[in-house]
């Protein structure tokens, strides 16, 4: 399936593994009062946060100041 929004080509495909991949010609910004993700989040790159990051799993002891 291909979707065109304001001149950007957005391609949505589902692989044989069931994963859905979304590709776009430009950057993507999501604006919402709250975004919830259920499941794992994998990031290939940097993360920049302007607020607090809360880790309820307790795995934040691998850093130094």
N, C-alpha and C positions, 0 to 999 in steps of 0.2 A: 504494500500500500504506500502511496506517496501522497503527501499533503503539502500544499503551498499556502503559507501564511505571510502576508505582507511582503511578498517577493522573495522570501527565503524558502529554499527547498528543504523539507524535512522528510527524511526517509525512515520508515518504521518497518523493521523486518523481524521475523521470528526464525531462529535457527533450529536445526534438528534437535538440539539439546533443550529446546523449550525457552531459552533466553530471548527476550525481546531487546533489540538494539535500536536506539534512536540516534540518527546522525543528522547534522545540520550544517549549513554553509557558514554560519556565524556563531557568536557566543549566545548562550542561553541564560536568561535571568528569570528566576521564579520569585514572585512577590506575593506573600500571603501572611496573614497574622500568625499562622502556625503551620508547620509541615511535620507530619508524622511518617516515619518509615518503620515498617515492621519487617524484621529480618536483618541480615548482615549488610553492611555498607563497606564496599571496597573502594579506595581512592588511590588512583595512580597519579601522584603529583602532590602539590602543597595544599595545606588547609590554612586559611586565615580566618580567625574569629575575633570579632570586636567585643564579644560578650564573654560570659563565663561558660566553661565546659564542665559539665558535671558527669562524673563516671561512677555509676552505681555498681559496676562490676568490681571495683577496687584494684584496677590494673594501672594505676598512675604512679607507681613507685619506681619507675625506670627513668627518672629524669633528675637533672641537677640544676643548681642555680649558681 
